[in-house]
Amino acid sequence: MVRWPFVGSARHFEIVGADGAYLIASDGRRILDAAGGAIVSNVGHGRASVARAVADATQNETYVVPPWLTKSRRRLLERLERDWLSPRFPAMHLTSGGSEAVETAMKIAIQYHAARGEPERRQIIGRDVSYHGTTLATTAVGGHEARKKGLAHVLARYPKAPTPYPLRCPLGAHHPNAGRYYADALEATIAREGAATIAAFLAEPITGSSGGAIVPPDDYWPAVRRICDRHGILLIADEVMTGFGRTGRKFGHQHWPIEPDVLVAGKGLAGGYAPIAGVYATAAIADAISSAGMNVMFHTFGAHPASCAAAEEVLRILTDEHLVERCAERGERLQKRLVQAFSNHPHVAEVRGRGLLQAIEIVADRATLAPFPIEANVTDRVVGAALSRDVFFYPGGTGVVRDIVCLGPPFTIDDSEIERMVEVLEASVDDAVRRANS
Ligand SMILES: Cc1ncc(COP(=O)(O)O)c(C=O)c1O
């Protein structure tokens, strides 16, 4: 008997179709994909033009080693350069997933310093609430405790700075000095470790599902950029979740007047039609590595032609249908409706997010922000209750941070779908809280 998934329990249905914002199950249910899968689907499901592009690449370019150009690879690189990336990032490396891309970015940062004669810069600072992937290095640099279970004893030590969490800032909720507080905490981490040992600071501009769409105070990122510059530390922005329009800008860091040195972005790049992510870096970084005779090794399936073809067509759709602008507008609408539904809810501490990356945080006590006990499984109960009403939300949190429910629908959703998401979320939170309190 096949065991699927490897551990955990299987769903009692199979998906046989995908159309717009819906997944269609074998029993005929149409499930509203309010999470775009794992916050991936941006142009919606079932686009025939993407399927045609993939078919063409499969037929004509089947498999070609990553460093060679193919038609679909060249067209994707040209489109990225023309429509999406700042001229600051001419050096591109494509992988098949976010973990591979983040780990490559970490390696690039270490190689860059080694190439310039500073091999002692070998540490990468991560943050205490974060997710960067599932390899040993990305698990270790991340701050997702639940995903370290059974691994913690072998994970390398990576220094951590606190993730800005305005709701739970030690100075007080949404304290006006919160941005400064968290930037100072990064500075303190650097001082403790020794700036000369740090290669890079790795962070999500808006914390994804681990923290639940946490938006930092406006002065945080400019301060972090100054700190990194002052100490010669590279800034790596992990935009695997926030990239390619998800937060209503092309990239999440663009909500602030900063640019990272290395940008990583995946999920939305091909909108779920094919596995692909990328690392984008400055010419200075690529030149240093290349002049020292070092290589940035490819993954066998990196820049796969079918994935490049899917990505190129998804990016075309995003641009031609003005979907990033639509995401910003839809996101405001969704957030407004969530705030209306939950601002007086006794068990919802906060609605937060940007664009169509939104989340709610559920608490046992809104006054003290105390969470429900972990055994109450509130997040899973909310997601389960919503699925029984044919709406899929994405469970967030880290085990330590809880109970987070994320929303990340396709950018094409209409008003009635927004209404349905909000209604079902309200009913599902009430169901879950009632059971947790009983
Ligand atoms: C911010 C961030 N980084 C990295 C990853 C890892 O990407 P993947 O699951 O494609 O390996 C994720 C996945 O959720 C993510 O959200």
The ligand as a Tripos MOL2 file, in Angstrom:
@<TRIPOS>MOLECULE
LIG
   16    16     1     0     0
SMALL
NO_CHARGES

@<TRIPOS>ATOM
      1 C1         10.0530   32.9540    2.1330 C.3       1 LIG1
      2 C2         10.3030   31.5580    1.6440 C.ar      1 LIG1
      3 N1         11.5500   31.1660    1.3660 N.ar      1 LIG1
      4 C3         11.8220   29.9290    0.9170 C.ar      1 LIG1
      5 C4         10.8240   28.9940    0.7390 C.ar      1 LIG1
      6 C5         11.1670   27.6110    0.2620 C.3       1 LIG1
      7 O1         10.7150   27.4440   -1.0440 O.3       1 LIG1
      8 P1         10.4240   25.9850   -1.6300 P.3       1 LIG1
      9 O2          9.3260   25.3900   -0.8080 O.co2     1 LIG1
     10 O3         10.0180   26.2600   -3.0630 O.co2     1 LIG1
     11 O4         11.6870   25.2070   -1.5640 O.co2     1 LIG1
     12 C6          9.4970   29.3590    1.0120 C.ar      1 LIG1
     13 C7          8.4060   28.3930    0.8520 C.2       1 LIG1
     14 O5          7.3480   28.5310    1.3870 O.2       1 LIG1
     15 C8          9.2260   30.6740    1.4770 C.ar      1 LIG1
     16 O6          7.9980   31.0770    1.7540 O.3       1 LIG1
@<TRIPOS>BOND
     1     1     2 1
     2     2     3 ar
     3     2    15 ar
     4     3     4 ar
     5     4     5 ar
     6     5     6 1
     7     5    12 ar
     8     6     7 1
     9     7     8 1
    10     8     9 2
    11     8    10 1
    12     8    11 1
    13    12    13 1
    14    12    15 ar
    15    13    14 2
    16    15    16 1
@<TRIPOS>SUBSTRUCTURE
     1 LIG1         1 GROUP 0 **** ****
